[in-house]
């Protein structure tokens, strides 16, 4: 028997799991759609502040909800443009 070590194999390349262009486009489109409630929240919240001097308690939860939905839309667009990290 020989005392030679077994050959060292090169590392096996992992397949690139790139996201399809269709999924990226859908994420951007839905992100833009989700930005619209955030824009409305800024508009109505700003109108409420400038007219009355403070946000009405009736509209404050809706403004907050719109801002949250808009922030999720921004995060969705950011994730679509950033791509998948491994």
C-alpha atoms as an extended CHARMM CRD file, in Angstrom:
* protein
*
        86  EXT
         1         1  UNK       CA              0.0000000000        0.0000000000        0.0000000000  PROA      1               0.0000000000
         2         2  UNK       CA              1.0890000000        3.5220000000       -0.6460000000  PROA      2               0.0000000000
         3         3  UNK       CA              1.2580000000        6.3300000000        1.8720000000  PROA      3               0.0000000000
         4         4  UNK       CA             -0.0220000000        9.0320000000       -0.4780000000  PROA      4               0.0000000000
         5         5  UNK       CA             -2.9340000000       11.1390000000        0.7750000000  PROA      5               0.0000000000
         6         6  UNK       CA             -6.1780000000       11.1580000000       -1.1790000000  PROA      6               0.0000000000
         7         7  UNK       CA             -6.4890000000       13.9280000000       -3.7790000000  PROA      7               0.0000000000
         8         8  UNK       CA             -7.9960000000       17.2130000000       -2.6560000000  PROA      8               0.0000000000
         9         9  UNK       CA            -11.1300000000       18.0170000000       -4.6130000000  PROA      9               0.0000000000
        10        10  UNK       CA            -11.9800000000       21.6270000000       -5.4860000000  PROA      10              0.0000000000
        11        11  UNK       CA            -15.0020000000       23.0800000000       -3.7000000000  PROA      11              0.0000000000
        12        12  UNK       CA            -18.2980000000       22.4890000000       -5.4100000000  PROA      12              0.0000000000
        13        13  UNK       CA            -19.8020000000       25.7890000000       -6.5990000000  PROA      13              0.0000000000
        14        14  UNK       CA            -23.2200000000       26.4940000000       -5.1800000000  PROA      14              0.0000000000
        15        15  UNK       CA            -25.9180000000       27.4160000000       -7.6720000000  PROA      15              0.0000000000
        16        16  UNK       CA            -26.8020000000       31.1000000000       -7.7700000000  PROA      16              0.0000000000
        17        17  UNK       CA            -30.3100000000       31.5380000000       -6.4360000000  PROA      17              0.0000000000
        18        18  UNK       CA            -31.1040000000       34.7930000000       -8.1520000000  PROA      18              0.0000000000
        19        19  UNK       CA            -34.6500000000       36.0460000000       -7.8990000000  PROA      19              0.0000000000
        20        20  UNK       CA            -36.5850000000       36.1070000000      -11.1130000000  PROA      20              0.0000000000
        21        21  UNK       CA            -37.2200000000       39.4530000000      -12.7670000000  PROA      21              0.0000000000
        22        22  UNK       CA            -40.9710000000       38.9150000000      -12.5930000000  PROA      22              0.0000000000
        23        23  UNK       CA            -40.9300000000       38.5650000000       -8.8080000000  PROA      23              0.0000000000
        24        24  UNK       CA            -38.7690000000       41.6720000000       -8.4460000000  PROA      24              0.0000000000
        25        25  UNK       CA            -41.1560000000       43.6450000000      -10.6530000000  PROA      25              0.0000000000
        26        26  UNK       CA            -44.1730000000       42.4500000000       -8.6530000000  PROA      26              0.0000000000
        27        27  UNK       CA            -42.4810000000       43.4170000000       -5.3940000000  PROA      27              0.0000000000
        28        28  UNK       CA            -41.7760000000       46.9130000000       -6.7220000000  PROA      28              0.0000000000
        29        29  UNK       CA            -45.3310000000       47.3080000000       -8.0610000000  PROA      29              0.0000000000
        30        30  UNK       CA            -46.9250000000       46.2040000000       -4.7740000000  PROA      30              0.0000000000
        31        31  UNK       CA            -44.4810000000       48.4270000000       -2.8840000000  PROA      31              0.0000000000
        32        32  UNK       CA            -45.5550000000       51.4350000000       -4.9490000000  PROA      32              0.0000000000
        33        33  UNK       CA            -49.2180000000       50.5570000000       -4.3570000000  PROA      33              0.0000000000
        34        34  UNK       CA            -48.5110000000       50.3770000000       -0.6150000000  PROA      34              0.0000000000
        35        35  UNK       CA            -46.9070000000       53.8260000000       -0.7320000000  PROA      35              0.0000000000
        36        36  UNK       CA            -50.2530000000       55.3990000000       -1.6370000000  PROA      36              0.0000000000
        37        37  UNK       CA            -51.8330000000       54.9980000000        1.8420000000  PROA      37              0.0000000000
        38        38  UNK       CA            -48.6720000000       56.5080000000        3.3320000000  PROA      38              0.0000000000
        39        39  UNK       CA            -48.9770000000       59.4770000000        0.9980000000  PROA      39              0.0000000000
        40        40  UNK       CA            -52.6360000000       59.9120000000        1.9530000000  PROA      40              0.0000000000
        41        41  UNK       CA            -51.7120000000       59.6950000000        5.6430000000  PROA      41              0.0000000000
        42        42  UNK       CA            -49.1370000000       62.4300000000        5.2140000000  PROA      42              0.0000000000
        43        43  UNK       CA            -51.6170000000       64.5610000000        3.2860000000  PROA      43              0.0000000000
        44        44  UNK       CA            -54.5630000000       64.1930000000        5.6880000000  PROA      44              0.0000000000
        45        45  UNK       CA            -52.3670000000       64.3080000000        8.7940000000  PROA      45              0.0000000000
        46        46  UNK       CA            -50.6980000000       67.4630000000        7.5400000000  PROA      46              0.0000000000
        47        47  UNK       CA            -54.0380000000       69.0650000000        6.7000000000  PROA      47              0.0000000000
        48        48  UNK       CA            -55.3470000000       68.1860000000       10.1370000000  PROA      48              0.0000000000
        49        49  UNK       CA            -52.3250000000       69.6930000000       11.8740000000  PROA      49              0.0000000000
        50        50  UNK       CA            -52.3620000000       72.9330000000        9.8790000000  PROA      50              0.0000000000
        51        51  UNK       CA            -56.1120000000       73.4700000000       10.1580000000  PROA      51              0.0000000000
        52        52  UNK       CA            -56.6700000000       72.6410000000       13.8200000000  PROA      52              0.0000000000
        53        53  UNK       CA            -53.2060000000       73.0050000000       15.2760000000  PROA      53              0.0000000000
        54        54  UNK       CA            -53.1300000000       69.3530000000       16.3260000000  PROA      54              0.0000000000
        55        55  UNK       CA            -54.1690000000       65.9830000000       14.9370000000  PROA      55              0.0000000000
        56        56  UNK       CA            -57.7760000000       65.0880000000       15.6680000000  PROA      56              0.0000000000
        57        57  UNK       CA            -58.1860000000       61.9970000000       17.8060000000  PROA      57              0.0000000000
        58        58  UNK       CA            -60.6430000000       60.6020000000       15.2620000000  PROA      58              0.0000000000
        59        59  UNK       CA            -58.1530000000       60.5840000000       12.3930000000  PROA      59              0.0000000000
        60        60  UNK       CA            -54.9330000000       59.8080000000       14.3000000000  PROA      60              0.0000000000
        61        61  UNK       CA            -55.2460000000       55.9780000000       14.1620000000  PROA      61              0.0000000000
        62        62  UNK       CA            -55.9020000000       56.1120000000       10.4210000000  PROA      62              0.0000000000
        63        63  UNK       CA            -52.9080000000       58.3750000000        9.8800000000  PROA      63              0.0000000000
        64        64  UNK       CA            -50.7410000000       55.9930000000       11.9080000000  PROA      64              0.0000000000
        65        65  UNK       CA            -52.0270000000       52.9690000000        9.9780000000  PROA      65              0.0000000000
        66        66  UNK       CA            -51.3630000000       54.7020000000        6.6630000000  PROA      66              0.0000000000
        67        67  UNK       CA            -47.8270000000       55.5650000000        7.7150000000  PROA      67              0.0000000000
        68        68  UNK       CA            -47.1740000000       51.9520000000        8.7470000000  PROA      68              0.0000000000
        69        69  UNK       CA            -48.4760000000       50.6250000000        5.4250000000  PROA      69              0.0000000000
        70        70  UNK       CA            -46.3250000000       53.1750000000        3.5860000000  PROA      70              0.0000000000
        71        71  UNK       CA            -43.2620000000       52.1110000000        5.5740000000  PROA      71              0.0000000000
        72        72  UNK       CA            -43.9240000000       48.4740000000        4.6470000000  PROA      72              0.0000000000
        73        73  UNK       CA            -44.1300000000       49.5730000000        1.0030000000  PROA      73              0.0000000000
        74        74  UNK       CA            -40.7400000000       51.2790000000        1.2840000000  PROA      74              0.0000000000
        75        75  UNK       CA            -39.2820000000       48.1330000000        2.8650000000  PROA      75              0.0000000000
        76        76  UNK       CA            -40.7330000000       45.9860000000        0.0780000000  PROA      76              0.0000000000
        77        77  UNK       CA            -39.2340000000       48.1900000000       -2.6340000000  PROA      77              0.0000000000
        78        78  UNK       CA            -35.8990000000       48.2340000000       -0.8000000000  PROA      78              0.0000000000
        79        79  UNK       CA            -35.8940000000       44.4360000000       -0.5330000000  PROA      79              0.0000000000
        80        80  UNK       CA            -36.7550000000       44.0690000000       -4.2200000000  PROA      80              0.0000000000
        81        81  UNK       CA            -33.9600000000       46.3640000000       -5.3640000000  PROA      81              0.0000000000
        82        82  UNK       CA            -31.4080000000       45.0010000000       -2.8860000000  PROA      82              0.0000000000
        83        83  UNK       CA            -31.9310000000       41.4220000000       -4.0060000000  PROA      83              0.0000000000
        84        84  UNK       CA            -31.4240000000       38.1880000000       -2.1800000000  PROA      84              0.0000000000
        85        85  UNK       CA            -28.3310000000       37.8160000000       -0.0230000000  PROA      85              0.0000000000
        86        86  UNK       CA            -26.9950000000       34.3990000000        0.8680000000  PROA      86              0.0000000000
